Amino acid sequence: MNPRTLPTLLILALATLLPACALGPRAPAEKDAEARLFRPVSDKAVIYLLREYGDIYTLEVKVGLDGKDVGSTWPGTYHRWEIEPGEHTITASAGVGAVPNTDWQIVGSGDYDGDGKSDVLWRNSVTGTNWMYLMNGGTITTSVGVSVTPDLNWAIVGNGDYDGDGKSDILWRNAVTGTNWLYLMNGTSIATSASISVLPDTSWKIVGDGDYNGDGKADVLWRNTATGANRMYLMDGTSIISNSAVSTVTDQNWQIVNPN
């Protein structure tokens, strides 16, 4: 949060980005309702800080007022302060935090917002919810849901930049139908969502998504785990501009280990 200047009478309600387990209680219902009336206090400025539920992790956020630590928040917690009127600065800071619910799995680490820093993509193995952390080093700058894909046969298999806009995209494959799908991303937003092909033979596995022809756009490298055949899609966004065999390596002891 950027520093804010507080006027003579300030009412501040903050709903953070943060999913699902609270460590501290919100105000009791009657006090919460009373606080939300935002009644002014004579000769005082009032701050009411409410942190909603709604993220995938339990994360302490430390709150500062005029350069002093005045407390911490967790999902579902609240603070209320009465302070002297005038100009004040409120700040909040947090680290990466913990994700105690092991249904959440990290499935990608591309640079989704194009700031030159890797971000974190999560998928819930039970609900199919997909969530993204935009990162600045070890700090989460944005935490937001991307989409919900409840069919768990869909798996994220690539995070290359398929349209060459400097931002990582998300490639999916359905393990039952063999359908392949691409999200072209703009930060946490899906700019384009389109099917790129169907390979019903699920012996074909995506094993790489580097830029193999040097056009600044990620391509798709396949390997057939039954025959040892290898194949490449040269990509332009969601379009396959070339689909060709690369080689056949029948000995399945050979694995592609640095595909990008």
DRENDO-30692 format. One record per residue: residue number from 1; x, z, y of N, C-alpha, C in turn. Coordinates in Angstrom, 2 decimals. Example, Ala and Ser with C-alpha at 12.3 -4.5 7.8 and 13.67 -1.06 7.14 Angstrom:
residues 2
NODE resi      nu      nw      nv     cau     caw     cav      cu      cw      cv
NODE    1   13.19    7.80   -5.69   12.30    7.80   -4.50   13.20    7.80   -3.30
NODE    2   12.85    7.08   -2.25   13.67    7.14   -1.06   12.90    7.87    0.03
//
This chain:
residues 260
NODE resi      nu      nw      nv     cau     caw     cav      cu      cw      cv
NODE    1    0.84    0.00   -1.19    0.00    0.00    0.00    0.88    0.00    1.23
NODE    2    0.54   -0.80    2.20    1.29   -0.82    3.44    0.91    0.39    4.28
NODE    3    1.82    0.87    5.11    1.45    1.99    5.98    0.25    1.64    6.83
NODE    4   -0.62    2.64    7.05   -1.81    2.45    7.86   -1.80    3.42    9.03
NODE    5   -2.29    2.99   10.17   -2.45    3.88   11.31   -3.86    4.43   11.30
NODE    6   -4.00    5.76   11.43   -5.29    6.42   11.37   -5.79    6.71   12.77
NODE    7   -7.04    6.35   13.10   -7.60    6.66   14.41   -8.02    8.12   14.50
NODE    8   -8.65    8.50   15.60   -9.02    9.90   15.83   -9.89   10.42   14.70
NODE    9  -10.83    9.64   14.25  -11.65   10.05   13.11  -11.57    8.94   12.07
NODE   10  -10.96    9.27   10.92  -10.78    8.24    9.89  -11.46    8.69    8.62
NODE   11  -12.21    7.78    8.03  -12.72    7.99    6.69  -12.08    6.93    5.82
NODE   12  -11.35    7.34    4.80  -10.65    6.39    3.96  -11.10    6.57    2.53
NODE   13  -11.64    5.53    1.93  -11.96    5.56    0.50  -11.12    4.49   -0.16
NODE   14  -10.36    4.85   -1.18   -9.45    3.91   -1.82   -9.84    3.72   -3.26
NODE   15  -10.13    2.46   -3.64  -10.35    2.13   -5.05   -9.13    1.36   -5.51
NODE   16   -8.34    1.92   -6.40   -7.12    1.26   -6.84   -7.40    0.24   -7.91
NODE   17   -6.32   -0.47   -8.29   -6.42   -1.51   -9.30   -6.51   -0.95  -10.70
NODE   18   -6.20    0.36  -10.82   -5.80    0.89  -12.10   -6.85    1.07  -13.14
NODE   19   -6.64    0.42  -15.74   -7.66    0.53  -16.75   -7.81    1.86  -17.31
NODE   20   -7.96    2.45  -18.10   -8.96    3.26  -18.73   -8.70    4.69  -19.06
NODE   21   -7.73    5.41  -18.96   -7.78    6.81  -19.33   -7.41    7.69  -18.17
NODE   22   -8.29    8.60  -17.80   -8.03    9.47  -16.66   -7.34   10.75  -17.10
NODE   23   -6.42   11.23  -16.28   -5.77   12.50  -16.55   -6.40   13.62  -15.74
NODE   24   -7.06   13.29  -14.64   -7.62   14.33  -13.79   -9.07   14.03  -13.48
NODE   25   -9.88   15.04  -13.15  -11.31   14.83  -12.90  -11.57   14.33  -11.49
NODE   26  -12.60   13.56  -11.35  -13.09   13.22  -10.02  -13.78   14.47   -9.48
NODE   27  -14.14   14.43   -8.20  -14.89   15.56   -7.65  -16.16   15.78   -8.46
NODE   28  -16.59   17.05   -8.60  -17.90   17.29   -9.20  -18.95   16.46   -8.49
NODE   29  -19.99   16.11   -9.22  -20.96   15.14   -8.70  -21.50   15.52   -7.33
NODE   30  -21.85   16.81   -7.16  -22.46   17.21   -5.90  -21.44   17.14   -4.75
NODE   31  -20.17   17.51   -5.03  -19.15   17.45   -3.98  -18.74   16.02   -3.69
NODE   32  -18.73   15.21   -4.75  -18.40   13.81   -4.56  -19.45   13.15   -3.68
NODE   33  -20.72   13.42   -3.97  -21.81   12.86   -3.18  -21.73   13.33   -1.73
NODE   34  -21.39   14.62   -1.55  -21.29   15.17   -0.20  -20.13   14.52    0.56
NODE   35  -19.00   14.35   -0.15  -17.83   13.76    0.50  -18.10   12.32    0.91
NODE   36  -18.89   11.62    0.11  -19.18   10.21    0.41  -20.10   10.06    1.62
NODE   37  -20.70   11.14    2.08  -21.49   11.06    3.30  -20.60   10.91    4.53
NODE   38  -19.31   11.25    4.35  -18.34   11.08    5.42  -18.77   11.78    6.71
NODE   39  -19.18   13.04    6.55  -19.57   13.81    7.74  -18.34   14.12    8.58
NODE   40  -18.40   13.88    9.86  -17.25   14.22   10.70  -17.06   15.72   10.81
NODE   41  -15.84   16.13   11.04  -15.49   17.53   11.26  -15.03   17.66   12.71
NODE   42  -15.56   18.61   13.41  -15.24   18.77   14.82  -13.74   18.93   15.02
NODE   43  -13.19   18.10   15.90  -11.78   18.17   16.29  -10.82   17.87   15.14
NODE   44  -11.31   17.22   14.09  -10.44   16.87   12.97  -10.66   15.40   12.57
NODE   45   -9.62   14.83   11.99   -9.78   13.55   11.29   -9.86   13.86    9.80
NODE   46  -10.69   13.10    9.08  -10.94   13.38    7.66  -10.50   12.19    6.82
NODE   47   -9.76   12.49    5.75   -9.36   11.46    4.79   -9.98   11.81    3.45
NODE   48  -10.71   10.88    2.86  -11.23   11.04    1.50  -10.65    9.92    0.66
NODE   49   -9.80   10.28   -0.30   -9.09    9.30   -1.11   -9.64    9.36   -2.53
NODE   50  -10.30    8.29   -2.95  -10.93    8.23   -4.27  -10.29    7.12   -5.07
NODE   51   -9.82    7.45   -6.25   -9.23    6.45   -7.13  -10.18    6.20   -8.29
NODE   52  -10.65    4.96   -8.40  -11.62    4.61   -9.43  -10.95    4.43  -10.79
NODE   53  -11.79    4.46  -11.85  -11.34    4.03  -13.17  -11.24    2.51  -13.17
NODE   54  -10.53    1.94  -14.19  -10.61    0.51  -14.35   -9.33   -0.21  -14.66
NODE   55   -8.22    0.46  -15.03   -7.00   -0.25  -15.37   -6.68   -0.03  -16.84
NODE   56   -5.52   -0.52  -17.28   -5.16   -0.41  -18.69   -4.14    0.68  -18.94
NODE   57   -3.75    1.37  -17.91   -2.71    2.36  -18.09   -3.00    3.62  -17.29
NODE   58   -2.33    4.71  -17.65   -2.43    5.96  -16.93   -1.19    6.07  -16.06
NODE   59   -1.37    6.01  -14.76   -0.23    5.91  -13.87   -0.41    6.87  -12.70
NODE   60    0.58    7.71  -12.48    0.58    8.59  -11.32    0.97    7.79  -10.08
NODE   61    0.17    7.90   -9.05    0.50    7.31   -7.76    0.69    8.44   -6.76
NODE   62    1.87    8.52   -6.17    2.17    9.57   -5.21    1.72    9.14   -3.81
NODE   63    1.07   10.06   -3.10    0.52    9.77   -1.79    1.34   10.52   -0.74
NODE   64    1.69    9.81    0.31    2.43   10.42    1.42    1.64   10.35    2.71
NODE   65    1.76   11.37    3.53    1.10   11.41    4.83    2.15   11.80    5.86
NODE   66    2.39   10.89    6.78    3.40   11.12    7.83    4.75   11.50    7.24
NODE   67    5.12   10.82    6.14    6.43   11.02    5.55    6.54   12.22    4.63
NODE   68    5.43   12.92    4.40    5.44   14.09    3.52    4.59   13.83    2.28
NODE   69    5.06   14.31    1.14    4.31   14.19   -0.11    3.12   15.12   -0.06
NODE   70    1.89   14.55   -0.16    0.69   15.39   -0.07   -0.11   15.41   -1.37
NODE   71    0.42   14.80   -2.43   -0.29   14.86   -3.70   -0.14   13.59   -4.50
NODE   72   -0.76   13.60   -5.67   -0.72   12.46   -6.58   -2.13   12.14   -7.05
NODE   73   -2.33   10.88   -7.46   -3.62   10.47   -7.98   -3.45    9.87   -9.37
NODE   74   -4.54    9.94  -10.15   -4.68    9.25  -11.42   -6.05    8.61  -11.44
NODE   75   -6.34    7.71  -12.37   -7.68    7.12  -12.41   -8.75    8.21  -12.49
NODE   76   -9.75    8.11  -11.62  -10.86    9.05  -11.61  -10.61   10.31  -10.80
NODE   77   -9.55   10.38  -10.01   -9.28   11.57   -9.22   -9.59   11.33   -7.75
NODE   78   -9.65   12.42   -6.98   -9.95   12.31   -5.56   -9.13   13.32   -4.77
NODE   79   -8.96   13.07   -3.48   -8.38   14.02   -2.53   -9.19   13.97   -1.25
NODE   80   -9.23   15.08   -0.55   -9.85   15.14    0.77   -8.97   16.00    1.67
NODE   81   -8.62   15.43    2.82   -7.80   16.18    3.76   -8.47   16.18    5.13
NODE   82   -8.33   17.31    5.83   -8.69   17.39    7.24   -7.39   17.51    8.03
NODE   83   -7.18   16.60    8.97   -5.91   16.56    9.70   -6.18   16.49   11.20
NODE   84   -5.13   16.70   11.96   -5.27   16.65   13.41   -5.53   15.21   13.85
NODE   85   -6.35   15.01   14.85   -6.60   13.66   15.36   -5.32   13.04   15.89
NODE   86   -5.29   11.71   15.90   -4.13   10.99   16.41   -3.70    9.92   15.45
NODE   87   -2.51    9.39   15.65   -1.98    8.34   14.80   -1.21    8.96   13.63
NODE   88   -1.53    8.50   12.41   -0.90    9.00   11.20   -0.60    7.82   10.28
NODE   89    0.31    8.02    9.35    0.66    6.97    8.39    0.47    7.49    6.98
NODE   90   -0.28    6.73    6.16   -0.49    7.09    4.76    0.16    6.03    3.88
NODE   91    0.87    6.46    2.85    1.55    5.53    1.94    1.25    5.93    0.51
NODE   92    1.46    5.00   -0.41    1.31    5.26   -1.85    2.42    4.54   -2.58
NODE   93    2.94    5.16   -3.63    4.01    4.54   -4.41    3.84    4.89   -5.87
NODE   94    4.25    3.96   -6.73    4.09    4.17   -8.18    5.14    3.38   -8.91
NODE   95    5.46    3.81  -10.11    6.35    3.07  -11.00    5.55    2.25  -11.98
NODE   96    6.16    1.91  -13.10    5.50    1.06  -14.09    4.43    1.82  -14.85
NODE   97    4.66    3.07  -15.19    3.65    3.86  -15.87    3.62    3.65  -17.37
NODE   98    2.68    4.31  -18.02    2.56    4.27  -19.47    1.25    3.62  -19.87
NODE   99    1.25    3.01  -21.03    0.03    2.41  -21.59   -0.21    3.08  -22.95
NODE  100   -0.89    4.22  -22.97   -1.03    4.97  -24.21   -1.91    4.30  -25.25
NODE  101   -2.77    3.37  -24.83   -3.65    2.67  -25.76   -2.89    1.52  -26.39
NODE  102   -2.54    1.66  -27.67   -1.70    0.66  -28.34   -2.46   -0.61  -28.73
NODE  103   -3.76   -0.68  -28.39   -4.47   -1.95  -28.55   -3.95   -2.99  -27.57
NODE  104   -3.32   -2.52  -26.48   -2.75   -3.44  -25.50   -1.36   -3.84  -25.95
NODE  105   -1.12   -5.16  -25.99    0.16   -5.71  -26.40    0.68   -6.66  -25.32
NODE  106    2.00   -6.61  -25.06    2.60   -7.55  -24.13    2.76   -8.90  -24.83
NODE  107    2.21   -9.95  -24.22    2.21  -11.28  -24.85    2.87  -12.33  -23.97
NODE  108    3.37  -11.94  -22.81    4.04  -12.90  -21.94    4.81  -12.21  -20.84
NODE  109    5.84  -12.88  -20.35    6.64  -12.32  -19.26    7.15  -13.42  -18.35
NODE  110    6.28  -14.33  -17.99    6.66  -15.40  -17.08    6.58  -14.97  -15.63
NODE  111    6.96  -15.88  -14.73    6.85  -15.65  -13.29    5.56  -16.31  -12.83
NODE  112    4.47  -15.55  -12.86    3.15  -16.15  -12.65    2.82  -16.41  -11.18
NODE  113    3.48  -15.69  -10.27    3.18  -15.89   -8.85    4.29  -16.65   -8.12
NODE  114    5.33  -17.06   -8.84    6.35  -17.91   -8.25    7.24  -17.23   -7.23
NODE  115    7.40  -15.91   -7.33    8.26  -15.20   -6.39    9.68  -15.02   -6.90
NODE  116    9.98  -15.64   -8.06   11.31  -15.53   -8.64   11.51  -14.29   -9.47
NODE  117   10.44  -13.53   -9.72   10.54  -12.29  -10.49    9.56  -12.36  -11.66
NODE  118   10.03  -11.94  -12.82    9.18  -11.98  -14.02    8.04  -10.98  -13.90
NODE  119    6.90  -11.36  -14.43    5.71  -10.52  -14.45    5.35  -10.20  -15.91
NODE  120    4.28   -9.45  -16.11    3.93   -8.98  -17.46    2.49   -9.36  -17.76
NODE  121    2.28  -10.01  -18.90    0.95  -10.40  -19.35    0.59   -9.59  -20.60
NODE  122   -0.59   -8.95  -20.56   -1.08   -8.12  -21.65   -2.30   -8.77  -22.31
NODE  123   -2.52   -8.46  -23.59   -3.76   -8.84  -24.29   -4.20   -7.67  -25.15
NODE  124   -5.49   -7.37  -25.08   -6.05   -6.30  -25.90   -6.45   -6.86  -27.26
NODE  125   -5.85   -6.31  -28.31   -6.04   -6.86  -29.66   -7.40   -6.51  -30.25
NODE  126   -8.19   -5.72  -29.55   -9.53   -5.37  -30.02  -10.61   -6.08  -29.19
NODE  127  -10.49   -6.01  -27.87  -11.53   -6.56  -26.99  -11.27   -8.01  -26.59
NODE  128  -10.00   -8.45  -26.66   -9.66   -9.79  -26.20   -9.47   -9.90  -24.71
NODE  129   -9.46   -8.76  -24.02   -9.23   -8.77  -22.57   -7.77   -9.10  -22.27
NODE  130   -7.55   -9.91  -21.25   -6.20  -10.28  -20.83   -5.96   -9.72  -19.43
NODE  131   -4.78   -9.12  -19.24   -4.49   -8.38  -18.01   -3.09   -8.74  -17.53
NODE  132   -2.89   -8.74  -16.23   -1.59   -9.14  -15.70   -1.06   -8.10  -14.72
NODE  133    0.26   -7.82  -14.85    0.99   -7.06  -13.84    1.87   -8.06  -13.09
NODE  134    1.68   -8.20  -11.80    2.67   -8.89  -10.96    3.69   -7.84  -10.55
NODE  135    4.97   -8.15  -10.79    6.01   -7.15  -10.68    6.96   -7.43   -9.51
NODE  136    7.51   -6.34   -8.99    8.63   -6.40   -8.05    9.68   -5.44   -8.60
NODE  137   10.55   -5.97   -9.45   11.47   -5.09  -10.17   10.69   -4.21  -11.12
NODE  138   10.86   -2.89  -10.99   10.15   -1.95  -11.85    8.84   -1.46  -11.27
NODE  139    8.38   -2.09  -10.18    7.14   -1.68   -9.52    6.04   -2.70   -9.75
NODE  140    4.85   -2.23  -10.10    3.68   -3.09  -10.26    3.08   -3.30   -8.88
NODE  141    3.10   -4.55   -8.40    2.51   -4.83   -7.09    1.03   -5.19   -7.20
NODE  142    0.64   -5.79   -8.32   -0.76   -6.15   -8.56   -1.06   -5.93  -10.03
NODE  143   -2.19   -5.34  -10.34   -2.64   -5.14  -11.71   -4.09   -5.56  -11.79
NODE  144   -4.37   -6.65  -12.55   -5.71   -7.22  -12.50   -6.02   -7.96  -13.80
NODE  145   -7.29   -7.96  -14.16   -7.74   -8.73  -15.31   -7.67  -10.22  -15.02
NODE  146   -7.25  -10.99  -16.03   -7.16  -12.45  -15.89   -8.37  -13.13  -16.50
NODE  147   -8.72  -12.71  -17.71   -9.85  -13.31  -18.41  -10.16  -12.44  -19.63
NODE  148  -11.24  -12.76  -20.29  -11.58  -12.12  -21.57  -11.77  -13.23  -22.60
NODE  149  -10.99  -13.16  -23.68  -11.09  -14.13  -24.78  -11.38  -13.34  -26.05
NODE  150  -12.66  -13.02  -26.31  -12.99  -12.09  -27.39  -12.68  -12.61  -28.80
NODE  151  -12.59  -13.94  -28.97  -12.22  -14.50  -30.26  -10.73  -14.25  -30.49
NODE  152  -10.42  -13.31  -31.37   -9.03  -12.90  -31.57   -8.22  -13.90  -32.38
NODE  153   -8.86  -15.00  -32.79   -8.09  -16.09  -33.41   -7.24  -16.82  -32.37
NODE  154   -7.57  -16.64  -31.09   -6.78  -17.23  -30.02   -5.57  -16.36  -29.75
NODE  155   -4.40  -16.98  -29.71   -3.16  -16.26  -29.41   -2.41  -17.00  -28.31
NODE  156   -1.74  -16.24  -27.45   -0.91  -16.82  -26.41    0.43  -17.20  -27.03
NODE  157    0.80  -18.48  -26.92    1.99  -18.99  -27.61    3.02  -19.60  -26.66
NODE  158    2.72  -19.63  -25.36    3.68  -20.20  -24.42    3.43  -19.73  -23.01
NODE  159    4.50  -19.63  -22.22    4.41  -19.20  -20.83    5.26  -20.08  -19.91
NODE  160    5.41  -21.36  -20.27    6.19  -22.27  -19.44    5.44  -22.71  -18.21
NODE  161    6.15  -23.38  -17.31    5.55  -23.94  -16.10    5.21  -25.40  -16.38
NODE  162    3.99  -25.66  -16.82    3.63  -26.99  -17.31    3.31  -27.99  -16.20
NODE  163    2.96  -27.50  -15.01    2.65  -28.43  -13.92    3.73  -28.48  -12.85
NODE  164    4.81  -27.75  -13.04    5.95  -27.84  -12.14    5.73  -27.26  -10.76
NODE  165    4.81  -26.29  -10.63    4.55  -25.69   -9.32    5.37  -24.43   -9.08
NODE  166    6.29  -24.12  -10.00    7.12  -22.93   -9.85    6.47  -21.66  -10.35
NODE  167    5.32  -21.78  -10.99    4.59  -20.62  -11.50    4.31  -20.80  -12.99
NODE  168    4.54  -19.75  -13.76    4.32  -19.82  -15.20    2.84  -20.00  -15.51
NODE  169    2.58  -20.71  -16.60    1.22  -20.95  -17.07    1.05  -20.29  -18.45
NODE  170   -0.13  -20.42  -19.02   -0.43  -19.74  -20.29   -0.96  -20.75  -21.30
NODE  171   -0.24  -20.88  -22.41   -0.63  -21.80  -23.48   -1.21  -21.00  -24.65
NODE  172   -2.37  -21.43  -25.14   -3.07  -20.77  -26.23   -3.12  -21.68  -27.46
NODE  173   -3.20  -21.07  -28.64   -3.49  -21.80  -29.88   -4.45  -20.98  -30.72
NODE  174   -5.45  -21.67  -31.28   -6.41  -21.01  -32.15   -5.94  -21.13  -33.59
NODE  175   -5.72  -19.98  -34.23   -5.12  -19.96  -35.55   -6.06  -20.46  -36.65
NODE  176   -7.35  -20.63  -36.34   -8.31  -21.09  -37.34   -8.64  -22.57  -37.13
NODE  177   -8.97  -22.93  -35.89   -9.40  -24.30  -35.61   -8.24  -25.24  -35.29
NODE  178   -7.10  -24.68  -34.87   -5.97  -25.50  -34.47   -6.09  -26.06  -33.07
NODE  179   -7.10  -25.61  -32.30   -7.25  -26.07  -30.92   -6.17  -25.45  -30.03
NODE  180   -5.65  -26.26  -29.12   -4.64  -25.80  -28.17   -5.21  -25.90  -26.76
NODE  181   -5.00  -24.86  -25.98   -5.65  -24.75  -24.67   -4.62  -24.28  -23.66
NODE  182   -4.75  -24.76  -22.42   -3.78  -24.42  -21.39   -4.48  -23.88  -20.14
NODE  183   -3.97  -22.73  -19.66   -4.35  -22.21  -18.35   -3.21  -22.56  -17.39
NODE  184   -3.48  -23.37  -16.37   -2.53  -23.54  -15.27   -2.81  -22.43  -14.27
NODE  185   -1.80  -21.61  -14.00   -2.00  -20.38  -13.26   -1.53  -20.50  -11.81
NODE  186   -2.20  -19.74  -10.95   -1.77  -19.53   -9.58   -1.79  -18.03   -9.34
NODE  187   -0.69  -17.37   -9.66   -0.69  -15.91   -9.65   -1.58  -15.39  -10.75
NODE  188   -2.54  -14.55  -10.39   -3.46  -13.98  -11.37   -4.71  -14.84  -11.56
NODE  189   -4.80  -15.97  -10.84   -5.98  -16.83  -10.92   -5.72  -18.03  -11.83
NODE  190   -6.72  -18.40  -12.61   -6.65  -19.59  -13.44   -7.06  -20.79  -12.59
NODE  191   -6.09  -21.65  -12.24   -6.39  -22.81  -11.40   -7.07  -23.91  -12.21
NODE  192   -6.62  -24.11  -13.45   -7.19  -25.13  -14.33   -7.20  -24.58  -15.75
NODE  193   -8.27  -24.82  -16.48   -8.39  -24.42  -17.88   -8.85  -25.63  -18.67
NODE  194   -8.00  -26.11  -19.60   -8.34  -27.36  -20.29   -7.74  -27.40  -21.69
NODE  195   -8.45  -28.07  -22.59   -7.93  -28.34  -23.92   -6.86  -29.42  -23.81
NODE  196   -5.76  -29.26  -24.57   -4.72  -30.31  -24.55   -4.66  -31.09  -25.85
NODE  197   -5.05  -30.46  -26.97   -5.03  -31.18  -28.25   -5.66  -30.30  -29.31
NODE  198   -5.87  -30.89  -30.49   -6.31  -30.13  -31.66   -5.42  -30.52  -32.83
NODE  199   -4.74  -29.52  -33.42   -3.96  -29.72  -34.64   -4.54  -28.80  -35.71
NODE  200   -5.50  -29.29  -36.49   -6.17  -28.41  -37.44   -5.26  -27.89  -38.55
NODE  201   -4.15  -28.57  -38.80   -3.19  -28.09  -39.80   -2.43  -26.91  -39.19
NODE  202   -2.80  -25.69  -39.60   -2.22  -24.50  -38.97   -0.81  -24.20  -39.48
NODE  203   -0.27  -25.09  -40.33    1.15  -24.99  -40.66    2.02  -25.35  -39.46
NODE  204    1.44  -26.06  -38.49    2.16  -26.38  -37.26    2.17  -25.17  -36.34
NODE  205    3.36  -24.75  -35.95    3.54  -23.60  -35.06    4.29  -24.04  -33.81
NODE  206    3.88  -23.53  -32.66    4.62  -23.76  -31.43    5.83  -22.84  -31.41
NODE  207    7.01  -23.42  -31.28    8.24  -22.63  -31.37    9.07  -22.73  -30.09
NODE  208    8.61  -23.46  -29.10    9.34  -23.55  -27.84    8.52  -24.22  -26.77
NODE  209    8.77  -23.84  -25.51    8.09  -24.51  -24.40    9.05  -24.64  -23.21
NODE  210   10.24  -25.18  -23.48   11.20  -25.46  -22.42   10.96  -26.81  -21.77
NODE  211   11.77  -27.12  -20.77   11.68  -28.42  -20.08   12.69  -29.35  -20.74
NODE  212   12.22  -30.12  -21.73   13.14  -30.90  -22.57   13.54  -32.24  -21.95
NODE  213   12.79  -32.75  -20.99   13.15  -34.04  -20.38   13.59  -33.89  -18.93
NODE  214   13.72  -32.66  -18.45   14.29  -32.42  -17.13   13.44  -32.84  -15.95
NODE  215   12.11  -32.89  -16.13   11.25  -33.29  -15.02   10.68  -32.08  -14.27
NODE  216   11.17  -30.89  -14.60   10.69  -29.69  -13.93    9.41  -29.13  -14.50
NODE  217    8.96  -29.67  -15.63    7.72  -29.22  -16.25    7.97  -28.87  -17.71
NODE  218    7.40  -27.76  -18.15    7.59  -27.30  -19.53    6.95  -28.27  -20.52
NODE  219    7.58  -28.41  -21.67    7.08  -29.23  -22.76    6.83  -28.33  -23.97
NODE  220    6.34  -28.90  -25.06    5.96  -28.10  -26.22    6.70  -28.59  -27.46
NODE  221    7.40  -27.68  -28.11    8.12  -27.99  -29.34    7.39  -27.35  -30.52
NODE  222    7.13  -28.17  -31.54    6.40  -27.74  -32.73    7.31  -27.74  -33.96
NODE  223    6.98  -26.87  -34.91    7.63  -26.92  -36.23    6.56  -26.68  -37.29
NODE  224    6.62  -27.50  -38.36    5.70  -27.35  -39.47    6.33  -26.44  -40.52
NODE  225    5.71  -25.29  -40.74    6.29  -24.30  -41.64    6.15  -24.67  -43.11
NODE  226    5.41  -25.74  -43.40    5.29  -26.21  -44.79    6.25  -27.36  -45.09
NODE  227    6.33  -28.32  -44.18    7.12  -29.52  -44.44    8.49  -29.50  -43.78
NODE  228    8.66  -28.67  -42.74    9.91  -28.65  -41.99    9.97  -29.71  -40.90
NODE  229    8.90  -30.47  -40.72    8.87  -31.47  -39.66    8.84  -30.79  -38.29
NODE  230    9.46  -31.42  -37.31    9.48  -30.92  -35.93    8.96  -32.01  -35.01
NODE  231    8.22  -31.61  -33.99    7.56  -32.59  -33.13    7.57  -32.07  -31.70
NODE  232    7.51  -33.00  -30.73    7.55  -32.59  -29.34    6.45  -33.26  -28.53
NODE  233    5.79  -32.42  -27.68    4.90  -32.93  -26.65    5.67  -32.87  -25.33
NODE  234    5.86  -34.00  -24.65    6.32  -33.99  -23.27    5.08  -33.90  -22.40
NODE  235    5.06  -32.90  -21.50    3.84  -32.54  -20.79    3.92  -32.87  -19.31
NODE  236    2.74  -33.15  -18.75    2.55  -33.25  -17.31    1.26  -32.50  -17.00
NODE  237    1.41  -31.21  -16.69    0.23  -30.37  -16.54   -0.49  -30.24  -17.87
NODE  238   -1.77  -30.58  -17.90   -2.55  -30.49  -19.13   -2.53  -31.80  -19.93
NODE  239   -1.76  -32.78  -19.47   -1.71  -34.08  -20.15   -0.46  -34.20  -21.01
NODE  240   -0.62  -34.74  -22.21    0.51  -35.04  -23.09    0.95  -36.47  -22.78
NODE  241    2.16  -36.63  -22.22    2.61  -37.98  -21.85    3.41  -38.63  -22.99
NODE  242    3.88  -37.81  -23.94    4.60  -38.35  -25.09    4.44  -37.37  -26.25
NODE  243    4.21  -37.91  -27.44    4.04  -37.10  -28.65    4.88  -37.77  -29.74
NODE  244    6.03  -37.18  -30.05    6.94  -37.86  -30.96    7.63  -36.89  -31.90
NODE  245    8.01  -37.42  -33.06    8.77  -36.63  -34.02   10.18  -36.42  -33.49
NODE  246   10.73  -35.25  -33.76   12.09  -34.93  -33.34   13.04  -35.03  -34.53
NODE  247   12.70  -34.36  -35.59   13.53  -34.38  -36.79   12.76  -33.66  -37.88
NODE  248   13.29  -33.68  -39.08   12.72  -32.88  -40.17   13.84  -32.04  -40.76
NODE  249   13.59  -30.73  -40.79   14.55  -29.79  -41.38   13.78  -29.03  -42.45
NODE  250   13.84  -29.53  -43.67   12.98  -29.00  -44.74   13.35  -27.59  -45.17
NODE  251   14.61  -27.22  -45.01   15.05  -25.89  -45.38   14.46  -24.89  -44.39
NODE  252   13.48  -24.08  -44.83   12.78  -23.16  -43.93   13.63  -21.95  -43.55
NODE  253   14.84  -21.86  -44.09   15.75  -20.81  -43.63   16.25  -21.10  -42.21
NODE  254   16.13  -22.37  -41.79   16.51  -22.73  -40.43   15.36  -22.38  -39.48
NODE  255   15.69  -21.61  -38.44   14.70  -21.21  -37.44   15.22  -21.54  -36.05
NODE  256   14.33  -21.97  -35.19   14.68  -22.21  -33.78   14.73  -20.86  -33.08
NODE  257   15.89  -20.52  -32.51   16.08  -19.17  -31.95   16.25  -19.16  -30.43
NODE  258   16.49  -20.29  -29.81   16.63  -20.32  -28.34   15.94  -21.57  -27.83
NODE  259   14.59  -21.61  -27.92   13.88  -22.87  -27.68   13.75  -23.27  -26.23
NODE  260   14.06  -22.39  -25.30   13.83  -22.71  -23.89   15.11  -23.11  -23.17
//
